[in-house]
């Protein structure tokens, strides 16, 4: 549900304990999602209060990235 929330423009903190999927790593690297396996109350409040938050916007570049990623997964 984290990826869906990102697409809807929500602030997301992933607490996933395992190895991150490529798409999650990309979203974190681009600043659309945060990752913390053990977030403190202060960390969560900081994210909630953060006014500047990079919202996911649909674009051709992003669509092409996802499309190429899916192709690579199907080929391997």
N, CA, C and O atoms as a Tripos MOL2 file, in Angstrom:
@<TRIPOS>MOLECULE
protein
  304   303    76     0     0
PROTEIN
NO_CHARGES

@<TRIPOS>ATOM
      1 N           0.8100   -1.1980    0.0000 N.3       1 UNK1
      2 CA          0.0000    0.0000    0.0000 C.3       1 UNK1
      3 C           0.8560    1.2650    0.0000 C.2       1 UNK1
      4 O           0.3610    2.3480   -0.3150 O.2       1 UNK1
      5 N           2.1310    1.1360    0.3490 N.am      2 UNK2
      6 CA          2.9940    2.3220    0.3680 C.3       2 UNK2
      7 C           3.1200    2.9570   -1.0030 C.2       2 UNK2
      8 O           3.0290    4.1780   -1.1320 O.2       2 UNK2
      9 N           3.3260    2.1530   -2.0170 N.am      3 UNK3
     10 CA          3.4960    2.6950   -3.3770 C.3       3 UNK3
     11 C           2.2240    3.3850   -3.8420 C.2       3 UNK3
     12 O           2.2810    4.4260   -4.4970 O.2       3 UNK3
     13 N           1.0880    2.8150   -3.5090 N.am      4 UNK4
     14 CA         -0.1810    3.4180   -3.8880 C.3       4 UNK4
     15 C          -0.3610    4.7670   -3.1940 C.2       4 UNK4
     16 O          -0.8520    5.7220   -3.7950 O.2       4 UNK4
     17 N           0.0390    4.8370   -1.9290 N.am      5 UNK5
     18 CA         -0.0670    6.0920   -1.1840 C.3       5 UNK5
     19 C           0.8380    7.1610   -1.7880 C.2       5 UNK5
     20 O           0.4680    8.3340   -1.8470 O.2       5 UNK5
     21 N           2.0160    6.7560   -2.2330 N.am      6 UNK6
     22 CA          2.9280    7.6980   -2.8940 C.3       6 UNK6
     23 C           2.2650    8.2790   -4.1330 C.2       6 UNK6
     24 O           2.3110    9.4890   -4.3570 O.2       6 UNK6
     25 N           1.6520    7.4230   -4.9360 N.am      7 UNK7
     26 CA          0.9920    7.8740   -6.1600 C.3       7 UNK7
     27 C          -0.1430    8.8420   -5.8420 C.2       7 UNK7
     28 O          -0.4400    9.7370   -6.6330 O.2       7 UNK7
     29 N          -0.7730    8.6650   -4.6950 N.am      8 UNK8
     30 CA         -1.8540    9.5630   -4.2740 C.3       8 UNK8
     31 C          -1.3220   10.8410   -3.6200 C.2       8 UNK8
     32 O          -2.1000   11.6930   -3.1920 O.2       8 UNK8
     33 N           0.0070   10.9710   -3.5440 N.am      9 UNK9
     34 CA          0.6100   12.1900   -3.0220 C.3       9 UNK9
     35 C           0.7320   12.2600   -1.5120 C.2       9 UNK9
     36 O           0.8940   13.3440   -0.9530 O.2       9 UNK9
     37 N           0.6550   11.1200   -0.8460 N.am     10 UNK10
     38 CA          0.7450   11.0970    0.6090 C.3      10 UNK10
     39 C           2.1900   10.9230    1.0760 C.2      10 UNK10
     40 O           3.0170   10.3530    0.3640 O.2      10 UNK10
     41 N           2.4800   11.4160    2.2670 N.am     11 UNK11
     42 CA          3.7860   11.1950    2.8830 C.3      11 UNK11
     43 C           3.8230    9.7500    3.3590 C.2      11 UNK11
     44 O           2.8940    9.2870    4.0220 O.2      11 UNK11
     45 N           4.8950    9.0370    3.0220 N.am     12 UNK12
     46 CA          4.9670    7.6170    3.3300 C.3      12 UNK12
     47 C           6.2800    7.2940    4.0320 C.2      12 UNK12
     48 O           7.3560    7.7080    3.5990 O.2      12 UNK12
     49 N           6.1650    6.5420    5.1310 N.am     13 UNK13
     50 CA          7.3390    5.9980    5.8040 C.3      13 UNK13
     51 C           7.2170    4.4820    5.7160 C.2      13 UNK13
     52 O           6.3240    3.8860    6.3180 O.2      13 UNK13
     53 N           8.1140    3.8690    4.9670 N.am     14 UNK14
     54 CA          8.1270    2.4200    4.8610 C.3      14 UNK14
     55 C           8.8940    1.8520    6.0510 C.2      14 UNK14
     56 O           9.9860    2.3170    6.3770 O.2      14 UNK14
     57 N           8.3200    0.8550    6.6860 N.am     15 UNK15
     58 CA          8.9950    0.1860    7.8020 C.3      15 UNK15
     59 C           9.3570   -1.2510    7.4330 C.2      15 UNK15
     60 O           9.6180   -2.0830    8.3020 O.2      15 UNK15
     61 N           9.3670   -1.5220    6.1450 N.am     16 UNK16
     62 CA          9.6370   -2.8740    5.6510 C.3      16 UNK16
     63 C          10.9870   -3.3500    6.1660 C.2      16 UNK16
     64 O          11.9880   -2.6430    6.0480 O.2      16 UNK16
     65 N          11.0110   -4.5490    6.7360 N.am     17 UNK17
     66 CA         12.2070   -5.0900    7.3710 C.3      17 UNK17
     67 C          13.1370   -5.8320    6.4140 C.2      17 UNK17
     68 O          14.3310   -5.9640    6.6820 O.2      17 UNK17
     69 N          12.5940   -6.3110    5.3100 N.am     18 UNK18
     70 CA         13.3890   -7.1110    4.3820 C.3      18 UNK18
     71 C          14.1490   -6.2600    3.3870 C.2      18 UNK18
     72 O          14.2330   -5.0380    3.5150 O.2      18 UNK18
     73 N          14.7020   -6.9390    2.3880 N.am     19 UNK19
     74 CA         15.4200   -6.2420    1.3320 C.3      19 UNK19
     75 C          14.4140   -5.4650    0.4900 C.2      19 UNK19
     76 O          13.3880   -6.0000    0.0690 O.2      19 UNK19
     77 N          14.7270   -4.1990    0.2560 N.am     20 UNK20
     78 CA         13.8030   -3.3410   -0.4870 C.3      20 UNK20
     79 C          13.7410   -3.7480   -1.9510 C.2      20 UNK20
     80 O          14.7480   -4.1410   -2.5410 O.2      20 UNK20
     81 N          12.5660   -3.6510   -2.5220 N.am     21 UNK21
     82 CA         12.4030   -3.8860   -3.9510 C.3      21 UNK21
     83 C          13.0050   -2.7110   -4.7110 C.2      21 UNK21
     84 O          13.1840   -1.6280   -4.1550 O.2      21 UNK21
     85 N          13.3120   -2.9300   -5.9660 N.am     22 UNK22
     86 CA         13.9150   -1.8870   -6.7940 C.3      22 UNK22
     87 C          13.0490   -0.6380   -6.8190 C.2      22 UNK22
     88 O          13.5610    0.4760   -6.7130 O.2      22 UNK22
     89 N          11.7690   -0.8110   -6.9560 N.am     23 UNK23
     90 CA         10.8640    0.3410   -7.0480 C.3      23 UNK23
     91 C          10.8430    1.1350   -5.7480 C.2      23 UNK23
     92 O          10.7960    2.3650   -5.7720 O.2      23 UNK23
     93 N          10.8780    0.4370   -4.6100 N.am     24 UNK24
     94 CA         10.9130    1.1270   -3.3220 C.3      24 UNK24
     95 C          12.2130    1.9180   -3.1750 C.2      24 UNK24
     96 O          12.2010    3.0640   -2.7270 O.2      24 UNK24
     97 N          13.3130    1.3120   -3.5480 N.am     25 UNK25
     98 CA         14.6090    2.0050   -3.4880 C.3      25 UNK25
     99 C          14.5900    3.2440   -4.3630 C.2      25 UNK25
    100 O          15.1250    4.2850   -3.9810 O.2      25 UNK25
    101 N          13.9820    3.1400   -5.5280 N.am     26 UNK26
    102 CA         13.8940    4.2770   -6.4450 C.3      26 UNK26
    103 C          13.0520    5.3940   -5.8470 C.2      26 UNK26
    104 O          13.4320    6.5630   -5.9140 O.2      26 UNK26
    105 N          11.9110    5.0420   -5.2630 N.am     27 UNK27
    106 CA         11.0360    6.0420   -4.6460 C.3      27 UNK27
    107 C          11.7270    6.7530   -3.4860 C.2      27 UNK27
    108 O          11.5570    7.9580   -3.3020 O.2      27 UNK27
    109 N          12.5020    6.0070   -2.7080 N.am     28 UNK28
    110 CA         13.2320    6.5890   -1.5820 C.3      28 UNK28
    111 C          14.3430    7.5000   -2.0970 C.2      28 UNK28
    112 O          14.5190    8.6190   -1.6130 O.2      28 UNK28
    113 N          15.0860    7.0080   -3.0830 N.am     29 UNK29
    114 CA         16.1920    7.7800   -3.6610 C.3      29 UNK29
    115 C          15.7000    9.0940   -4.2620 C.2      29 UNK29
    116 O          16.3710   10.1200   -4.1550 O.2      29 UNK29
    117 N          14.5350    9.0590   -4.8880 N.am     30 UNK30
    118 CA         13.9740   10.2540   -5.5140 C.3      30 UNK30
    119 C          13.2540   11.1690   -4.5140 C.2      30 UNK30
    120 O          12.8380   12.2690   -4.8780 O.2      30 UNK30
    121 N          13.1040   10.7310   -3.2730 N.am     31 UNK31
    122 CA         12.4970   11.5750   -2.2470 C.3      31 UNK31
    123 C          10.9870   11.4940   -2.1490 C.2      31 UNK31
    124 O          10.3620   12.3630   -1.5410 O.2      31 UNK31
    125 N          10.3850   10.4620   -2.7380 N.am     32 UNK32
    126 CA          8.9290   10.3120   -2.6720 C.3      32 UNK32
    127 C           8.4780    9.5130   -1.4520 C.2      32 UNK32
    128 O           7.3100    9.5670   -1.0670 O.2      32 UNK32
    129 N           9.4030    8.7760   -0.8470 N.am     33 UNK33
    130 CA          9.0620    7.9130    0.2690 C.3      33 UNK33
    131 C          10.2570    7.8690    1.2220 C.2      33 UNK33
    132 O          11.4030    8.0110    0.7950 O.2      33 UNK33
    133 N           9.9890    7.6740    2.4940 N.am     34 UNK34
    134 CA         11.0300    7.5350    3.4970 C.3      34 UNK34
    135 C          11.0750    6.0830    3.9460 C.2      34 UNK34
    136 O          10.0830    5.3600    3.8470 O.2      34 UNK34
    137 N          12.2320    5.6640    4.4390 N.am     35 UNK35
    138 CA         12.3700    4.2870    4.9310 C.3      35 UNK35
    139 C          13.0640    4.3240    6.2730 C.2      35 UNK35
    140 O          14.1430    4.9010    6.4130 O.2      35 UNK35
    141 N          12.4400    3.7050    7.2570 N.am     36 UNK36
    142 CA         13.0110    3.6120    8.5910 C.3      36 UNK36
    143 C          12.3960    2.3840    9.2430 C.2      36 UNK36
    144 O          11.1860    2.3320    9.4600 O.2      36 UNK36
    145 N          13.2280    1.3930    9.5550 N.am     37 UNK37
    146 CA         12.6970    0.1350   10.0880 C.3      37 UNK37
    147 C          12.2470    0.2400   11.5380 C.2      37 UNK37
    148 O          11.5490   -0.6390   12.0430 O.2      37 UNK37
    149 N          12.6440    1.3090   12.2000 N.am     38 UNK38
    150 CA         12.2440    1.4840   13.5910 C.3      38 UNK38
    151 C          12.0580    2.9780   13.8820 C.2      38 UNK38
    152 O          12.8290    3.5600   14.6460 O.2      38 UNK38
    153 N          11.0380    3.6000   13.2760 N.am     39 UNK39
    154 CA         10.8750    5.0530   13.4300 C.3      39 UNK39
    155 C          10.4490    5.4430   14.8420 C.2      39 UNK39
    156 O           9.6090    4.7930   15.4640 O.2      39 UNK39
    157 N          11.0470    6.5090   15.3170 N.am     40 UNK40
    158 CA         10.6700    7.0470   16.6230 C.3      40 UNK40
    159 C           9.5030    8.0130   16.4350 C.2      40 UNK40
    160 O           9.1790    8.4120   15.3170 O.2      40 UNK40
    161 N           8.8870    8.3750   17.5430 N.am     41 UNK41
    162 CA          7.7940    9.3340   17.4930 C.3      41 UNK41
    163 C           8.2900   10.6630   16.9200 C.2      41 UNK41
    164 O           7.5960   11.2960   16.1240 O.2      41 UNK41
    165 N           9.4840   11.0820   17.3220 N.am     42 UNK42
    166 CA         10.0520   12.3310   16.8130 C.3      42 UNK42
    167 C          10.2650   12.2850   15.3070 C.2      42 UNK42
    168 O           9.9810   13.2580   14.6080 O.2      42 UNK42
    169 N          10.7660   11.1560   14.8040 N.am     43 UNK43
    170 CA         10.9880   10.9920   13.3630 C.3      43 UNK43
    171 C           9.6690   11.1230   12.6080 C.2      43 UNK43
    172 O           9.5930   11.8320   11.6050 O.2      43 UNK43
    173 N           8.6410   10.4470   13.0830 N.am     44 UNK44
    174 CA          7.3290   10.4780   12.4290 C.3      44 UNK44
    175 C           6.7510   11.9010   12.4500 C.2      44 UNK44
    176 O           6.2370   12.3830   11.4400 O.2      44 UNK44
    177 N           6.8380   12.5580   13.5950 N.am     45 UNK45
    178 CA          6.3260   13.9240   13.7000 C.3      45 UNK45
    179 C           7.0720   14.8670   12.7550 C.2      45 UNK45
    180 O           6.4670   15.7580   12.1580 O.2      45 UNK45
    181 N           8.3890   14.6700   12.6200 N.am     46 UNK46
    182 CA          9.1930   15.5000   11.7220 C.3      46 UNK46
    183 C           8.7180   15.3550   10.2810 C.2      46 UNK46
    184 O           8.6140   16.3390    9.5480 O.2      46 UNK46
    185 N           8.4300   14.1150    9.8820 N.am     47 UNK47
    186 CA          7.9580   13.8590    8.5190 C.3      47 UNK47
    187 C           6.5770   14.4770    8.3170 C.2      47 UNK47
    188 O           6.3190   15.1010    7.2870 O.2      47 UNK47
    189 N           5.6990   14.3070    9.2890 N.am     48 UNK48
    190 CA          4.3380   14.8480    9.1830 C.3      48 UNK48
    191 C           4.3640   16.3690    9.0640 C.2      48 UNK48
    192 O           3.6110   16.9440    8.2780 O.2      48 UNK48
    193 N           5.2210   17.0180    9.8370 N.am     49 UNK49
    194 CA          5.2860   18.4840    9.8530 C.3      49 UNK49
    195 C           6.0470   19.0570    8.6640 C.2      49 UNK49
    196 O           5.9290   20.2460    8.3670 O.2      49 UNK49
    197 N           6.8140   18.2360    7.9930 N.am     50 UNK50
    198 CA          7.6290   18.7150    6.8740 C.3      50 UNK50
    199 C           6.7350   19.3390    5.8120 C.2      50 UNK50
    200 O           5.8750   18.6680    5.2410 O.2      50 UNK50
    201 N           6.9390   20.6020    5.5540 N.am     51 UNK51
    202 CA          6.1030   21.2980    4.5780 C.3      51 UNK51
    203 C           6.5530   21.0030    3.1560 C.2      51 UNK51
    204 O           5.7310   20.8040    2.2610 O.2      51 UNK51
    205 N           7.8540   20.9760    2.9580 N.am     52 UNK52
    206 CA          8.3570   20.6690    1.6220 C.3      52 UNK52
    207 C           8.4610   19.1630    1.4970 C.2      52 UNK52
    208 O           9.2820   18.5230    2.1540 O.2      52 UNK52
    209 N           7.6290   18.6180    0.6580 N.am     53 UNK53
    210 CA          7.6030   17.1730    0.4330 C.3      53 UNK53
    211 C           7.4580   16.9420   -1.0540 C.2      53 UNK53
    212 O           6.5520   17.4780   -1.6920 O.2      53 UNK53
    213 N           8.3360   16.1580   -1.5920 N.am     54 UNK54
    214 CA          8.3050   15.9020   -3.0270 C.3      54 UNK54
    215 C           7.1330   14.9760   -3.3350 C.2      54 UNK54
    216 O           7.1450   13.7990   -2.9750 O.2      54 UNK54
    217 N           6.1370   15.5170   -3.9980 N.am     55 UNK55
    218 CA          4.9820   14.7020   -4.3670 C.3      55 UNK55
    219 C           5.2240   14.0410   -5.7100 C.2      55 UNK55
    220 O           5.8040   14.6310   -6.6220 O.2      55 UNK55
    221 N           4.7710   12.8180   -5.8080 N.am     56 UNK56
    222 CA          4.8930   12.0560   -7.0480 C.3      56 UNK56
    223 C           3.9820   12.6750   -8.0970 C.2      56 UNK56
    224 O           2.7960   12.8950   -7.8510 O.2      56 UNK56
    225 N           4.5360   12.9500   -9.2530 N.am     57 UNK57
    226 CA          3.7320   13.4650  -10.3630 C.3      57 UNK57
    227 C           3.9320   12.5540  -11.5560 C.2      57 UNK57
    228 O           5.0520   12.1570  -11.8780 O.2      57 UNK57
    229 N           2.8450   12.2370  -12.1940 N.am     58 UNK58
    230 CA          2.9400   11.3940  -13.3810 C.3      58 UNK58
    231 C           3.7140   12.1380  -14.4560 C.2      58 UNK58
    232 O           3.4810   13.3230  -14.6990 O.2      58 UNK58
    233 N           4.6240   11.4390  -15.0880 N.am     59 UNK59
    234 CA          5.3810   12.0370  -16.1790 C.3      59 UNK59
    235 C           5.8050   10.9350  -17.1380 C.2      59 UNK59
    236 O           5.8070    9.7550  -16.7870 O.2      59 UNK59
    237 N           6.1530   11.3250  -18.3200 N.am     60 UNK60
    238 CA          6.6160   10.3430  -19.3020 C.3      60 UNK60
    239 C           7.8850    9.6510  -18.8240 C.2      60 UNK60
    240 O           8.0450    8.4460  -19.0200 O.2      60 UNK60
    241 N           8.7850   10.4000  -18.2010 N.am     61 UNK61
    242 CA         10.0440    9.8200  -17.7290 C.3      61 UNK61
    243 C           9.7810    8.7460  -16.6780 C.2      61 UNK61
    244 O          10.3890    7.6760  -16.7090 O.2      61 UNK61
    245 N           8.8820    9.0330  -15.7590 N.am     62 UNK62
    246 CA          8.5660    8.0590  -14.7180 C.3      62 UNK62
    247 C           7.8630    6.8540  -15.3090 C.2      62 UNK62
    248 O           8.1690    5.7180  -14.9460 O.2      62 UNK62
    249 N           6.9330    7.0830  -16.2070 N.am     63 UNK63
    250 CA          6.2290    5.9780  -16.8490 C.3      63 UNK63
    251 C           7.2070    5.0860  -17.6060 C.2      63 UNK63
    252 O           7.1210    3.8610  -17.5250 O.2      63 UNK63
    253 N           8.1310    5.6920  -18.3380 N.am     64 UNK64
    254 CA          9.1250    4.9200  -19.0880 C.3      64 UNK64
    255 C          10.0160    4.1180  -18.1390 C.2      64 UNK64
    256 O          10.3760    2.9800  -18.4410 O.2      64 UNK64
    257 N          10.3710    4.7060  -16.9950 N.am     65 UNK65
    258 CA         11.1740    3.9780  -16.0110 C.3      65 UNK65
    259 C          10.4600    2.7110  -15.5580 C.2      65 UNK65
    260 O          11.0520    1.6320  -15.5480 O.2      65 UNK65
    261 N           9.1850    2.8400  -15.1820 N.am     66 UNK66
    262 CA          8.4110    1.6930  -14.7180 C.3      66 UNK66
    263 C           8.2300    0.6590  -15.8270 C.2      66 UNK66
    264 O           8.3190   -0.5440  -15.5820 O.2      66 UNK66
    265 N           7.9790    1.1270  -17.0310 N.am     67 UNK67
    266 CA          7.8050    0.2260  -18.1630 C.3      67 UNK67
    267 C           9.0850   -0.5530  -18.4330 C.2      67 UNK67
    268 O           9.0360   -1.7670  -18.6270 O.2      67 UNK67
    269 N          10.2200    0.1190  -18.4480 N.am     68 UNK68
    270 CA         11.5030   -0.5570  -18.6620 C.3      68 UNK68
    271 C          11.8220   -1.5240  -17.5360 C.2      68 UNK68
    272 O          12.3630   -2.6040  -17.7720 O.2      68 UNK68
    273 N          11.4880   -1.1390  -16.3160 N.am     69 UNK69
    274 CA         11.7150   -2.0110  -15.1710 C.3      69 UNK69
    275 C          10.8960   -3.2910  -15.3010 C.2      69 UNK69
    276 O          11.3990   -4.3800  -15.0240 O.2      69 UNK69
    277 N           9.6440   -3.1680  -15.7190 N.am     70 UNK70
    278 CA          8.8000   -4.3470  -15.9040 C.3      70 UNK70
    279 C           9.3490   -5.2350  -17.0140 C.2      70 UNK70
    280 O           9.3410   -6.4590  -16.8870 O.2      70 UNK70
    281 N           9.8220   -4.6350  -18.0950 N.am     71 UNK71
    282 CA         10.4110   -5.4100  -19.1910 C.3      71 UNK71
    283 C          11.6160   -6.1880  -18.7140 C.2      71 UNK71
    284 O          11.7640   -7.3670  -19.0360 O.2      71 UNK71
    285 N          12.4910   -5.5290  -17.9390 N.am     72 UNK72
    286 CA         13.6780   -6.1930  -17.4340 C.3      72 UNK72
    287 C          13.3210   -7.3650  -16.5350 C.2      72 UNK72
    288 O          13.9630   -8.4140  -16.5900 O.2      72 UNK72
    289 N          12.3070   -7.1890  -15.7140 N.am     73 UNK73
    290 CA         11.8780   -8.2790  -14.8160 C.3      73 UNK73
    291 C          11.3140   -9.4600  -15.6090 C.2      73 UNK73
    292 O          11.5110  -10.6130  -15.2240 O.2      73 UNK73
    293 N          10.6260   -9.1870  -16.6940 N.am     74 UNK74
    294 CA         10.0420  -10.2580  -17.4940 C.3      74 UNK74
    295 C          11.1140  -11.0280  -18.2700 C.2      74 UNK74
    296 O          10.9810  -12.2330  -18.4840 O.2      74 UNK74
    297 N          12.1650  -10.3400  -18.6870 N.am     75 UNK75
    298 CA         13.2190  -10.9750  -19.4670 C.3      75 UNK75
    299 C          14.1140  -11.8180  -18.5790 C.2      75 UNK75
    300 O          14.5540  -12.8860  -19.0040 O.2      75 UNK75
    301 N          14.3990  -11.3790  -17.3600 N.am     76 UNK76
    302 CA         15.3200  -12.1320  -16.5010 C.3      76 UNK76
    303 C          14.6890  -13.2910  -15.7960 C.2      76 UNK76
    304 O          15.3620  -13.9980  -15.0460 O.2      76 UNK76
@<TRIPOS>BOND
     1     1     2 1
     2     2     3 1
     3     3     4 2
     4     3     5 am
     5     5     6 1
     6     6     7 1
     7     7     8 2
     8     7     9 am
     9     9    10 1
    10    10    11 1
    11    11    12 2
    12    11    13 am
    13    13    14 1
    14    14    15 1
    15    15    16 2
    16    15    17 am
    17    17    18 1
    18    18    19 1
    19    19    20 2
    20    19    21 am
    21    21    22 1
    22    22    23 1
    23    23    24 2
    24    23    25 am
    25    25    26 1
    26    26    27 1
    27    27    28 2
    28    27    29 am
    29    29    30 1
    30    30    31 1
    31    31    32 2
    32    31    33 am
    33    33    34 1
    34    34    35 1
    35    35    36 2
    36    35    37 am
    37    37    38 1
    38    38    39 1
    39    39    40 2
    40    39    41 am
    41    41    42 1
    42    42    43 1
    43    43    44 2
    44    43    45 am
    45    45    46 1
    46    46    47 1
    47    47    48 2
    48    47    49 am
    49    49    50 1
    50    50    51 1
    51    51    52 2
    52    51    53 am
    53    53    54 1
    54    54    55 1
    55    55    56 2
    56    55    57 am
    57    57    58 1
    58    58    59 1
    59    59    60 2
    60    59    61 am
    61    61    62 1
    62    62    63 1
    63    63    64 2
    64    63    65 am
    65    65    66 1
    66    66    67 1
    67    67    68 2
    68    67    69 am
    69    69    70 1
    70    70    71 1
    71    71    72 2
    72    71    73 am
    73    73    74 1
    74    74    75 1
    75    75    76 2
    76    75    77 am
    77    77    78 1
    78    78    79 1
    79    79    80 2
    80    79    81 am
    81    81    82 1
    82    82    83 1
    83    83    84 2
    84    83    85 am
    85    85    86 1
    86    86    87 1
    87    87    88 2
    88    87    89 am
    89    89    90 1
    90    90    91 1
    91    91    92 2
    92    91    93 am
    93    93    94 1
    94    94    95 1
    95    95    96 2
    96    95    97 am
    97    97    98 1
    98    98    99 1
    99    99   100 2
   100    99   101 am
   101   101   102 1
   102   102   103 1
   103   103   104 2
   104   103   105 am
   105   105   106 1
   106   106   107 1
   107   107   108 2
   108   107   109 am
   109   109   110 1
   110   110   111 1
   111   111   112 2
   112   111   113 am
   113   113   114 1
   114   114   115 1
   115   115   116 2
   116   115   117 am
   117   117   118 1
   118   118   119 1
   119   119   120 2
   120   119   121 am
   121   121   122 1
   122   122   123 1
   123   123   124 2
   124   123   125 am
   125   125   126 1
   126   126   127 1
   127   127   128 2
   128   127   129 am
   129   129   130 1
   130   130   131 1
   131   131   132 2
   132   131   133 am
   133   133   134 1
   134   134   135 1
   135   135   136 2
   136   135   137 am
   137   137   138 1
   138   138   139 1
   139   139   140 2
   140   139   141 am
   141   141   142 1
   142   142   143 1
   143   143   144 2
   144   143   145 am
   145   145   146 1
   146   146   147 1
   147   147   148 2
   148   147   149 am
   149   149   150 1
   150   150   151 1
   151   151   152 2
   152   151   153 am
   153   153   154 1
   154   154   155 1
   155   155   156 2
   156   155   157 am
   157   157   158 1
   158   158   159 1
   159   159   160 2
   160   159   161 am
   161   161   162 1
   162   162   163 1
   163   163   164 2
   164   163   165 am
   165   165   166 1
   166   166   167 1
   167   167   168 2
   168   167   169 am
   169   169   170 1
   170   170   171 1
   171   171   172 2
   172   171   173 am
   173   173   174 1
   174   174   175 1
   175   175   176 2
   176   175   177 am
   177   177   178 1
   178   178   179 1
   179   179   180 2
   180   179   181 am
   181   181   182 1
   182   182   183 1
   183   183   184 2
   184   183   185 am
   185   185   186 1
   186   186   187 1
   187   187   188 2
   188   187   189 am
   189   189   190 1
   190   190   191 1
   191   191   192 2
   192   191   193 am
   193   193   194 1
   194   194   195 1
   195   195   196 2
   196   195   197 am
   197   197   198 1
   198   198   199 1
   199   199   200 2
   200   199   201 am
   201   201   202 1
   202   202   203 1
   203   203   204 2
   204   203   205 am
   205   205   206 1
   206   206   207 1
   207   207   208 2
   208   207   209 am
   209   209   210 1
   210   210   211 1
   211   211   212 2
   212   211   213 am
   213   213   214 1
   214   214   215 1
   215   215   216 2
   216   215   217 am
   217   217   218 1
   218   218   219 1
   219   219   220 2
   220   219   221 am
   221   221   222 1
   222   222   223 1
   223   223   224 2
   224   223   225 am
   225   225   226 1
   226   226   227 1
   227   227   228 2
   228   227   229 am
   229   229   230 1
   230   230   231 1
   231   231   232 2
   232   231   233 am
   233   233   234 1
   234   234   235 1
   235   235   236 2
   236   235   237 am
   237   237   238 1
   238   238   239 1
   239   239   240 2
   240   239   241 am
   241   241   242 1
   242   242   243 1
   243   243   244 2
   244   243   245 am
   245   245   246 1
   246   246   247 1
   247   247   248 2
   248   247   249 am
   249   249   250 1
   250   250   251 1
   251   251   252 2
   252   251   253 am
   253   253   254 1
   254   254   255 1
   255   255   256 2
   256   255   257 am
   257   257   258 1
   258   258   259 1
   259   259   260 2
   260   259   261 am
   261   261   262 1
   262   262   263 1
   263   263   264 2
   264   263   265 am
   265   265   266 1
   266   266   267 1
   267   267   268 2
   268   267   269 am
   269   269   270 1
   270   270   271 1
   271   271   272 2
   272   271   273 am
   273   273   274 1
   274   274   275 1
   275   275   276 2
   276   275   277 am
   277   277   278 1
   278   278   279 1
   279   279   280 2
   280   279   281 am
   281   281   282 1
   282   282   283 1
   283   283   284 2
   284   283   285 am
   285   285   286 1
   286   286   287 1
   287   287   288 2
   288   287   289 am
   289   289   290 1
   290   290   291 1
   291   291   292 2
   292   291   293 am
   293   293   294 1
   294   294   295 1
   295   295   296 2
   296   295   297 am
   297   297   298 1
   298   298   299 1
   299   299   300 2
   300   299   301 am
   301   301   302 1
   302   302   303 1
   303   303   304 2
@<TRIPOS>SUBSTRUCTURE
     1 UNK1         2 RESIDUE 1 A UNK
     2 UNK2         6 RESIDUE 1 A UNK
     3 UNK3        10 RESIDUE 1 A UNK
     4 UNK4        14 RESIDUE 1 A UNK
     5 UNK5        18 RESIDUE 1 A UNK
     6 UNK6        22 RESIDUE 1 A UNK
     7 UNK7        26 RESIDUE 1 A UNK
     8 UNK8        30 RESIDUE 1 A UNK
     9 UNK9        34 RESIDUE 1 A UNK
    10 UNK10       38 RESIDUE 1 A UNK
    11 UNK11       42 RESIDUE 1 A UNK
    12 UNK12       46 RESIDUE 1 A UNK
    13 UNK13       50 RESIDUE 1 A UNK
    14 UNK14       54 RESIDUE 1 A UNK
    15 UNK15       58 RESIDUE 1 A UNK
    16 UNK16       62 RESIDUE 1 A UNK
    17 UNK17       66 RESIDUE 1 A UNK
    18 UNK18       70 RESIDUE 1 A UNK
    19 UNK19       74 RESIDUE 1 A UNK
    20 UNK20       78 RESIDUE 1 A UNK
    21 UNK21       82 RESIDUE 1 A UNK
    22 UNK22       86 RESIDUE 1 A UNK
    23 UNK23       90 RESIDUE 1 A UNK
    24 UNK24       94 RESIDUE 1 A UNK
    25 UNK25       98 RESIDUE 1 A UNK
    26 UNK26      102 RESIDUE 1 A UNK
    27 UNK27      106 RESIDUE 1 A UNK
    28 UNK28      110 RESIDUE 1 A UNK
    29 UNK29      114 RESIDUE 1 A UNK
    30 UNK30      118 RESIDUE 1 A UNK
    31 UNK31      122 RESIDUE 1 A UNK
    32 UNK32      126 RESIDUE 1 A UNK
    33 UNK33      130 RESIDUE 1 A UNK
    34 UNK34      134 RESIDUE 1 A UNK
    35 UNK35      138 RESIDUE 1 A UNK
    36 UNK36      142 RESIDUE 1 A UNK
    37 UNK37      146 RESIDUE 1 A UNK
    38 UNK38      150 RESIDUE 1 A UNK
    39 UNK39      154 RESIDUE 1 A UNK
    40 UNK40      158 RESIDUE 1 A UNK
    41 UNK41      162 RESIDUE 1 A UNK
    42 UNK42      166 RESIDUE 1 A UNK
    43 UNK43      170 RESIDUE 1 A UNK
    44 UNK44      174 RESIDUE 1 A UNK
    45 UNK45      178 RESIDUE 1 A UNK
    46 UNK46      182 RESIDUE 1 A UNK
    47 UNK47      186 RESIDUE 1 A UNK
    48 UNK48      190 RESIDUE 1 A UNK
    49 UNK49      194 RESIDUE 1 A UNK
    50 UNK50      198 RESIDUE 1 A UNK
    51 UNK51      202 RESIDUE 1 A UNK
    52 UNK52      206 RESIDUE 1 A UNK
    53 UNK53      210 RESIDUE 1 A UNK
    54 UNK54      214 RESIDUE 1 A UNK
    55 UNK55      218 RESIDUE 1 A UNK
    56 UNK56      222 RESIDUE 1 A UNK
    57 UNK57      226 RESIDUE 1 A UNK
    58 UNK58      230 RESIDUE 1 A UNK
    59 UNK59      234 RESIDUE 1 A UNK
    60 UNK60      238 RESIDUE 1 A UNK
    61 UNK61      242 RESIDUE 1 A UNK
    62 UNK62      246 RESIDUE 1 A UNK
    63 UNK63      250 RESIDUE 1 A UNK
    64 UNK64      254 RESIDUE 1 A UNK
    65 UNK65      258 RESIDUE 1 A UNK
    66 UNK66      262 RESIDUE 1 A UNK
    67 UNK67      266 RESIDUE 1 A UNK
    68 UNK68      270 RESIDUE 1 A UNK
    69 UNK69      274 RESIDUE 1 A UNK
    70 UNK70      278 RESIDUE 1 A UNK
    71 UNK71      282 RESIDUE 1 A UNK
    72 UNK72      286 RESIDUE 1 A UNK
    73 UNK73      290 RESIDUE 1 A UNK
    74 UNK74      294 RESIDUE 1 A UNK
    75 UNK75      298 RESIDUE 1 A UNK
    76 UNK76      302 RESIDUE 1 A UNK
